[in-house]
């Protein structure tokens, strides 16, 4: 669910008219509902009541400090994949004891930072990373609590670019090598084996592949314990899907929690969750303004002021976002088929092909729904376009939580060498 609805024929976020936001900050921009973020975090927490569970929100889904602060107040921890994400989580008030560090490319300085703060767990993804972490921890006189992320070779369906649990994916330890690497980990200084980690993909609506992966992990846990490892945690990753369009019916958190309770029954482990999209996805929209309608022999292009640099998901994953007019169309309003595109000089800069929309005109505003996850965080300044603002709504007020940079701010890290500026 979400807190976006038409009120008095204008699309609102909670009690705020999105036209008022667009008037104040311009378009394109992102608008988030704090009530939706809180609601989704609470739904997951309720679903896992009675289980020993750490909800470590996946910062990569939406790492705005205001969003992280909102979720910190709900008791969420954080799953991070870089030193920068970890510092964001800490700055937002998430304690290090509730942070897990995932990702395939951790550097020694990032390990040092995480060890110095005393994070909850490292999810280790390769033998090389394990050995480097041992060296860094030993040099600091610290012990790194680790889980190895194992690749169970389970296909989760969906777009191949968001699959992470099949043989051939770059993530995790190959299933056939996992137990040998656990044996090595037990011998390394500065390393404490505490758990097992698995994550098979994103936008997963069917619990069957998740259950298959988790059952394999439970079997592995039994073998590891028999070999003398103290496995007290299982990190099941994230990946639970959301409805992006009518007809989508992903499994709800209650069913997900029930399945995990069944699979983990009797193990006596802490379950670590890494939800991201399921909390953030439907909590945000991107607003854009129509620039031009461009007829072509076989189609009509609708050119917006937002581009793939602002919302990358359609270009990156062929992802669908519902597109709604900010001013509600009459029930009998005519519709037209549009190729909805942006101003970027790339053929992949398109949001939808032959999408049926109420007829619109230059100056009309559109809302891209379900853009709260992997929207602003994937944005860039390609074509020298400034990063778009982010706005957080709370009831009947809104605040700019990331402003649009000026041109001078965009180029302030650059300089022309003096040999190019000297006159002969």
Secondary structure, DSSP 8 states (H G I E B T S, - for coil): --SEEEETTEEEETTEEHHHHHHHH-SSEEEEEHHHHHHHHHHHHHHTTTS-EEEEEEGGG---HHHHHHHHHTT-EEEESSHHHHHHHHHTT--GGGEEE--S---HHHHHHHHHHT-SEEEE-SHHHHHHHHHHHHHHT--EEEEEEEE------S-GGGB-SSTTSSSSEEGGGHHHHHHHHTTSTTEEEEEEE---BSSB--HHHHHHHHHHHHHHHHHHHHTT----EEEEE--B----STT-----HHHHHHHHHHHHTT---EEEE---HHHHGGGEEEEEEEEEEEEETTEEEEEES--TTT--HHHHH-----EEESB---TT--EEEEEEE-SSSSTT-EEEEEEEEE---TT-EEEESS-SSSSGGG---GGG----EEEEEETTEEEEEE----HHHHHTT----HHHH---
